[in-house]
């Protein structure tokens, strides 16, 4: 009896995982991997749309923000440029995100914290994928009309709302107990793809942001 108790005490928690949690975890891992692959494939189309936006701004309102101040109060305008970039980047992945959210939105774990994380992640992606493209020329002109003194309240509200969206995947430590078979390998491949996406967003995204600001005549 003592030996049996000791065996149970040191047995890995994964041995007692709920079969439904195992199946649900596998479904999530597969869906997240498919999303990451689609996101990487969407880098080039998304970049093309950003270049197109920059060309439109250069024709419609080049240097419209020239002479604007570089103060804390003016930050919502430059942040709105980021919103525009996100609108195009996530919009390019809208179909893949829709497939992901349709799958993950119905998943349920016995651990409610995991279910909550999954639903929050799916909801955040949906919000980003459906962001309307801001009218940058119109908004900068509206700001300019106040002598660059007052950023329109609608812009401030938009930036605040978007900056509150944080798409976070389910922490790997929560899913690990339910992984089986090839799951760990799929997670590793997904992580590599997500790292590539993060690097692209940081490096190329920064360049795109600066380029749009320069086209609009805005300070960083």
Phi, psi and omega in degrees: 000317180298319180297319180297320179296317180296320179297317179295325183292325184260356180294140180297144182299332182297337182293338185249017182295141177298127180304324179294322177295323179296314180294319181294319179297317179298318180298319179294315182299317179295316181294321181290326177294316179298321178295315181298319178296317179295323179296318178295319178295335182274358181300311183294311177299321179296319179295323179297321179292324178295318178297322178295318178299316180299321178294320179295317179296322180295333179271321187276318186210055181297130177065022184300333182263014181302134180090000180288150182282157175251081182232170179298324181293337181270355185301325179304329180293311179293329177289331177294330175298321176297319177302319179298318179296317178295320180302317180286316183295310180286329177296327178295337180256015187303318182295315180294321179293321178298317177299316180298310183294326178296326179281306187289331181298340181258359182281143179222133175249159175292334174273107186295335179296322179291317178300317180297317179297318181296316181291323178295319179298312181296318180295320179295318178297319179299317180298320180289322182289341182250015178296128174288147179287121180297150176273084188298317180298314180298316185290319179293322177297321179296320178293318181297326182296339177267011184073028182060032181261323186230118175283129180309138183300329180296325179290315179301316181296318179298312181297317179299318182294315183290321181293341178279349179278122181230094179287106181240129176292164177294131179305134183300329181296333179281329182272333186310318181297343183252003180282142179218156174055238185276001185306313183299321179293321178294320178299318180297318179293322178297318180299320179296319178294318180295324177295319177298320179295317180296318179295319179295318180296321182288312185280300183289321180299321178296317179297318179297318180299313180297320181297316180293320178300317180295320179298322181278350181076029182260150174278155178286000000 
